[in-house]
Amino acid sequence: MADTLTITDNRTGKQYEIPIQDGTIRAMDLRQIKVKPDEFGMMTYDPAFMNTAACKSRITFIDGDKGILLYRGYPIEQLAEHSDFLETSYLILFGELPTETQLAEWSRDITMHTMLHENIKKFLEGFRYDAHPMGMFLSAVGALSTFYPDAKNIFDAESRRLQMVRLIAKVPGIAAYVYRHNIGRPFVLPDNELSFSGNFLNMLFKMTELRYKPHPVLERALDVLFILHADHEQNCSTSVMRNIGSTHVDPYSALAGAAAALYGPLHGGANEAVLRMLNEIGSMQNIPAFIKRVKAGEERLMGFGHRVYKSYDPRAKIIKRMADLVFEVTGKNPLLEMALELERIALEDEYFVSRRLYPNVDFYSGLIYQAMGFPLDMFPVLFAIPRTAGWMAQWEEMLTDPEQKIARPRQIYTGSAPRDYAAREKRR
Ligand code: ACO
């Protein structure tokens, strides 16, 4: 017998059998529940989508209680150890690890598309010297839609693949450009002999040397950080990507919106917020007073807590280990000691333990980025580069899912009842 949920409507005494599939009932099955035939029918109310699945997905699996993260079934720990970002992005986008030939072709396609149109550079030059890199980044990604009108062919699989390649290839160049714009240095052309992350470091940090040689430890650390950030199922920015994409707009416009969501301090802005918080705390002796303010609800311990993870974020564990390797090269980030002490206290303190608040991916990533020489306001951009792969994979999955339509939530109207327009002189 199929699993069902029996609902009794006390208003009418009627019973309804609602099918259960994958531990879920379909919200539309509730619509038949009504008192009078001309009523709209029962809805669910779920602000912030705390308990609503909006899609079926084969890309990323998270078990927040156990701290498990899988891309296409592969544990994040194994990918962080054995894979690189380009291979992982292929896996996320196409569902399988590439063969040698597929990987060679994929890497060649990406390196062939790393150049930016000169007018994108001119467009970015229009920003003020102190413009936030994320504001510039998301504007440039949106502007790309005007350079590639063919991207509107969203139901052409070949065209979709081309836009995936273009976006993954070009976002590091945009990120590097916005960084160099802020510090007043000329744009560096991509070096296609380097790895994805090595070339990104080249475009960021090359000075007058003929050839930039990335430090292998920093190059690998950046690549691992990119692997860890590549996808994270239906988070806020990914839902935005799917929502905007559901209107059938081109992927550049949708991705600009997703990047805007990532800009917010509760999402991709959190690692920046962690460092600001550590700077504000200032020294070890101020930590107890800070924790007291957090517990009184006056502050948030940034980099702690997660909507899904109710145990240690598996990405945070990998990043914490990576931090040691990076600090051997760059020297210790002086804020690390404070971060470790905050974590030590929080993992023992009843307030954090009872709310199951653990370090998330952002708690340590900012310390690494800062040690590598990135200014704080570049952090969300560093998140957006790898997440581009996840956004594009989720976008394609949404477009090719026959159950998906334009996203359009319902509301419970709580405003005024119908009333007549009042002439201005009669208003009080
Ligand atoms: N510091 C202190 N208290 C916290 C924190 C925190 N970082 N996070 C949650 N809480 C408390 C809340 O005050 C609440 O307590 P209450 O029940 O007494 O009111 C309880 O824990 C539950 O918190 P919610 O806000 O309901 O949790 P939600 O799932 O809505 O929020 C979020 C998740 C936004 C990540 C939150 O934990 C937070 O603001 N963390 C800090 C920002 C951060 O690190 N964001 C990065 C997330 S990872 C990412 O986007 C890549």
Boltz pocket constraint, residues with backbone or C-beta under 6 A from the ligand:
constraints:
  - pocket:
      binder: B
      contacts: [[A, 265], [A, 266], [A, 267], [A, 268], [A, 270], [A, 294], [A, 299], [A, 300], [A, 301], [A, 302], [A, 303], [A, 304], [A, 305], [A, 306], [A, 307], [A, 308], [A, 355], [A, 357], [A, 360], [A, 361], [A, 362]]
      max_distance: 6.0
